[in-house]
Amino acid sequence: MIRARALGKRYESTGGGLAPLDLEVERGQWVTLLGPSGCGKSTFLKLVAGLEVPGEGGVETSVPRSRMSFVFQEPALLSWSTVEENVILPLRLRGADRKEALEKALPWMEKLGILSFRSSFPAQLSGGQKMRVSLARALVTDPDLLLLDEPFAALDEPIRIELGLELRELFLQMKSTILMVTHSITEGLWLGDRVLVFQGRPGKVVLDEALALGDKRPLSLRGDVRFLSRVEQCFNLLKEGRT
């Protein structure tokens, strides 16, 4: 689905960015990207989405831009629009009439638990509710590729876990592909099928490993000895990259 060849992007002003990398992502994978700030994780997502121009090399995807959705760390909702209007916005921009858009949006709003406040405005919502709206807006187009840039970073841990469980279940139903940037090692390994660990500025991939944890991810998995050994492995690599 995604093929990067010598893909790189450096920001001279900060020294950060992405060192040239070769990488392939298969359809149906959830790939977690871990690494320090400035190592190119978010840059890689933006290059895949076409939001940034490569400094060198290139990236090809079998997914048209219309089949991609991007969820940023901040929900970026339209403050003057209701929850319902925010969710159906991508469909309306693609020419769907309101009735057609709502037919597609309402099931997603129900799945993500936001149907009861469909008429509310963003200022009336909690942080977790806003993120649910942002996810619904991204999923309403049934994307083949979902790009997540620290989507749960501003949320309390219980809400992060709850949304993580819900998103993992939706991922299994949709059979889409997910690239997720996170600074939480535990969260990233718990949700992902494959992990990439970056070191340095610009960032280089020092670990690319399948996780083989099964489709279902119960909360109890986070306390499993084998899981914790993987967390320790990634922690040590990230710690090593700081020295």
Sequence and secondary structure as in RCSB ss.txt:
>XXXX:A:sequence
MIRARALGKRYESTGGGLAPLDLEVERGQWVTLLGPSGCGKSTFLKLVAGLEVPGEGGVETSVPRSRMSFVFQEP
ALLSWSTVEENVILPLRLRGADRKEALEKALPWMEKLGILSFRSSFPAQLSGGQKMRVSLARALVTDPDLLLLDE
PFAALDEPIRIELGLELRELFLQMKSTILMVTHSITEGLWLGDRVLVFQGRPGKVVLDEALALGDKRPLSLRGDV
RFLSRVEQCFNLLKEGRT
>XXXX:A:secstr
 EEEEEEEEE TTTS EEEEEEEEE TT EEEEE  TTSSHHHHHHHHHTSS  SEEEEEESS GGGEEEE SS 
   TTS HHHHHHHHHHHTT  HHHHHHHHHHHHHHTT GGGTT  GGGS HHHHHHHHHHHHHTT  SEEEEES
TTTTS HHHHHHHHHHHHHHHHHHT EEEEE S HHHHHHH SEEEEEETTTBEEEEEEE    S   GGGGG H
HHHHHHHHHHHHHHHHH 
